[in-house]
Amino acid sequence: MLQVEGLQGGYGDSQVLFGVGFSVAAGEAVTLLGRNGMGKTTTVKSVFGLQKPWRGRVIVDGADMTGKPPHAIAQRGLGLVPEGRQIFPTLTAEENLIAAARPPRNAKWTLASVYRLFPGLAARRRNRGNQLSGGEQQMLAIGRALMTNPRLVVLDEATEGLAPLIRDEIWRCLRQIKDEGDAILVIDKNVDALARFADRHVVLEKGKVAWSGTSEQLLTDATVKDRYLHV
């Protein structure tokens, strides 16, 4: 579904990515891990055409989409839940969802199915975005991405700043999204939760892939956490 090859890029004269490469297969859940400032968000921006890479390729569902505009990336089947949620604050929750809706024939994700996934959001659908709690805003951001009916959902800092109960709810929903057959690429700091949910993990260190492996390997190799993840 997604193949990133030799990605290099940065901001101005400052290089951030030094040959990042990884893949996400259809229906697979993969994590992008690493300390702050290691290039995770820059990688996501490069994938979605929000940051033009200097070198390398971004292949989406077999098509070279390197440097293409964001709407073209979305049309190939990628949906983004950005860091900081970035919902429309003056629109209602339902208007946020409708604004992003891409209604292909026999769409899997509709208002009804998003509300089944997030019942609490259904109860708040008439509230404006800035009237929602942080957890509700994150659910809305996920629901908005799903309304584009993607085949790969990318979440940047999936549970950052959320209360433990809300984090558990987000992980439950992501497992359900995966069970529905959608691929997922997720950035988060909760390694134990990610290990219970994801198939594979990619660790970035100073803009390079420093380690990759399965959940079992991540949990049993203490050096990975100590060397690349702990502050």
Residue pairs with C-beta under 8 A, 6 or more apart in sequence:
1 24
1 25
1 26
1 28
1 60
1 61
1 77
1 151
1 152
1 183
2 23
2 24
2 47
2 58
2 59
2 60
2 78
2 152
2 183
2 185
3 23
3 57
3 58
3 59
4 20
4 21
4 22
4 23
4 43
4 47
4 56
4 57
4 58
4 59
5 21
5 56
5 57
5 58
5 59
6 19
6 20
6 21
6 55
6 56
6 57
7 17
7 19
7 20
7 21
7 43
7 46
7 53
7 55
7 56
7 57
7 58
8 15
8 17
8 18
8 19
8 20
8 53
8 54
8 55
8 56
9 15
9 16
9 17
9 42
9 46
9 51
9 52
9 53
9 54
9 55
9 56
10 16
10 17
10 42
10 54
11 42
15 54
15 207
16 39
16 42
16 207
17 39
17 42
17 43
17 46
17 53
17 56
17 207
18 206
18 207
18 208
19 56
19 208
19 209
20 39
20 43
20 56
20 204
20 207
20 208
20 209
21 56
21 209
22 30
22 32
22 202
22 209
22 212
23 30
24 30
24 152
24 183
24 184
24 185
25 183
26 151
26 183
27 178
27 181
27 182
27 183
28 183
28 184
28 199
28 200
29 174
29 178
29 183
29 184
29 185
29 186
29 197
29 198
29 199
29 200
30 183
30 184
30 185
30 186
30 198
30 199
30 200
30 201
30 202
31 185
31 186
31 187
31 188
31 194
31 198
31 200
31 201
31 202
32 40
32 43
32 44
32 185
32 186
32 187
32 202
32 204
33 40
33 187
33 191
33 194
33 201
33 202
33 203
33 204
33 228
33 229
34 40
34 203
34 204
34 205
34 210
34 228
34 229
35 205
35 228
35 229
35 231
38 204
38 205
38 206
38 207
39 204
39 206
39 207
40 156
40 187
40 204
41 83
41 156
41 187
42 51
42 207
43 204
44 50
44 80
44 154
44 156
44 185
44 187
45 51
46 52
46 53
46 56
46 58
47 58
47 73
47 78
47 154
48 70
48 73
48 74
48 78
48 80
48 154
49 65
49 67
49 68
49 69
49 70
49 72
49 73
50 70
52 67
53 66
53 67
56 66
57 64
57 66
58 64
58 65
58 66
58 67
59 65
59 66
60 73
60 76
60 77
60 78
60 152
61 76
61 77
61 151
63 76
65 72
65 73
65 76
74 80
74 102
74 148
74 150
77 150
77 151
77 152
78 150
78 151
78 152
78 154
79 145
79 146
79 148
79 149
79 150
79 152
79 153
79 154
80 145
80 154
80 156
81 138
81 141
81 142
81 144
81 145
81 153
81 154
81 155
81 156
81 158
82 141
82 156
83 156
83 157
83 160
83 187
84 157
85 137
85 138
85 140
85 141
86 141
87 96
87 129
87 132
87 137
87 140
87 141
87 144
88 95
88 96
88 99
88 129
89 128
89 129
89 130
90 128
90 129
90 130
91 99
91 128
91 129
92 125
92 126
92 127
92 128
92 129
93 121
93 124
93 125
93 126
93 127
93 128
93 129
93 132
93 136
93 140
94 111
94 125
94 126
96 129
96 140
96 144
97 111
97 114
97 140
97 143
97 144
97 147
98 111
98 147
99 144
100 144
100 145
100 147
100 148
101 111
101 147
101 148
102 147
102 148
102 149
103 110
103 149
104 149
107 149
108 149
108 180
109 146
109 147
109 148
109 149
110 147
111 147
113 146
114 121
114 143
114 146
114 147
115 121
115 122
115 125
117 143
117 146
117 173
117 176
117 177
118 139
118 142
118 143
118 173
120 136
120 139
121 136
121 139
121 140
121 143
124 131
124 132
124 136
129 137
129 140
132 140
134 161
134 162
134 166
135 162
135 163
135 166
135 169
135 170
138 158
138 159
138 162
138 166
138 170
139 169
139 170
139 173
142 153
142 155
142 170
142 173
145 153
146 153
146 177
150 182
151 182
151 183
152 182
152 183
152 184
152 185
153 177
153 182
153 183
153 184
153 185
154 184
154 185
154 186
155 174
155 184
155 185
155 186
155 187
155 188
156 187
157 187
157 188
157 189
158 170
158 174
158 186
158 187
158 188
159 166
159 167
159 170
159 171
159 188
159 190
159 193
160 188
160 189
162 170
167 190
167 193
171 193
171 196
171 197
174 184
174 186
174 197
175 197
177 184
178 184
178 197
184 198
186 194
186 198
188 194
191 218
191 225
191 229
192 219
194 201
194 215
195 201
195 215
195 218
195 219
196 215
198 215
199 214
199 215
200 212
200 213
200 214
200 215
201 211
201 212
201 213
201 214
201 215
201 218
202 209
202 211
202 212
203 209
203 210
203 211
203 212
203 224
203 228
203 229
204 210
205 211
205 228
210 227
210 228
211 224
211 228
213 221
213 224
217 224
218 224
218 225
